[in-house]
Amino acid sequence: MAEFKLRIEGMHCGGCVRRVSQALSAAEGFNVEEVTVGAARLSASAEPAPVDRAIEALAKAGYKAELEA
């Protein structure tokens, strides 16, 4: 299982964590492992992991995200 972490801009509080969690949970192709202020850890069974799909889901929710190296 592939695991990846996203750095997320614009998160400031618990409400942001909830909105990001909901946006990621609604998207398909990966599992949400953990969401904290400024980051999310996800896993996927597909190779390569659908990082773009997660970033798109967050953009629709109003957050800019990028893959953490």
C-alpha positions in Angstrom: 0.0 0.0 0.0 1.4 3.4 -1.0 1.4 6.1 1.6 1.8 9.8 0.8 1.6 13.1 2.7 0.2 16.4 1.5 1.2 19.9 2.8 -2.0 22.0 2.9 -2.1 25.8 2.9 -4.8 27.8 4.5 -5.7 25.5 7.4 -5.9 27.4 10.8 -8.3 25.5 13.1 -10.2 22.4 13.9 -13.0 23.5 11.5 -10.4 23.5 8.7 -9.3 20.0 9.8 -13.0 18.8 9.6 -13.6 20.4 6.2 -10.3 18.9 4.8 -11.2 15.5 6.2 -14.7 15.6 4.7 -13.4 16.7 1.3 -10.8 13.9 1.2 -13.2 11.3 2.5 -15.7 12.1 -0.3 -13.0 11.5 -3.0 -12.3 8.0 -4.2 -9.0 6.1 -4.6 -7.4 6.6 -1.3 -7.9 6.3 2.5 -7.5 9.2 4.9 -5.1 8.1 7.6 -4.6 11.4 9.5 -5.5 15.1 9.0 -3.8 17.8 11.1 -3.6 21.6 10.7 -1.4 22.0 7.6 -1.1 18.4 6.5 -2.8 15.1 5.6 -1.5 11.6 5.5 -3.2 9.3 3.0 -2.8 5.7 1.7 -3.8 4.1 -1.5 -3.7 0.5 -2.9 -3.3 1.8 -6.5 0.2 2.4 -7.9 0.9 5.2 -8.5 -1.1 6.7 -5.7 -3.8 9.1 -6.9 -2.1 12.2 -5.5 -3.6 14.5 -8.2 -7.1 13.4 -7.2 -6.5 14.3 -3.5 -5.1 17.7 -4.5 -8.1 18.3 -6.8 -10.5 17.4 -4.0 -8.8 19.9 -1.7 -8.8 22.6 -4.3 -12.6 22.2 -4.7 -12.8 22.7 -0.9 -10.7 25.9 -1.1 -7.3 24.6 0.0 -4.0 24.6 -1.9 -2.0 21.4 -1.4 1.2 19.8 -2.6 2.9 16.5 -2.2 5.4 16.6 0.7 8.8 15.3 -0.4 
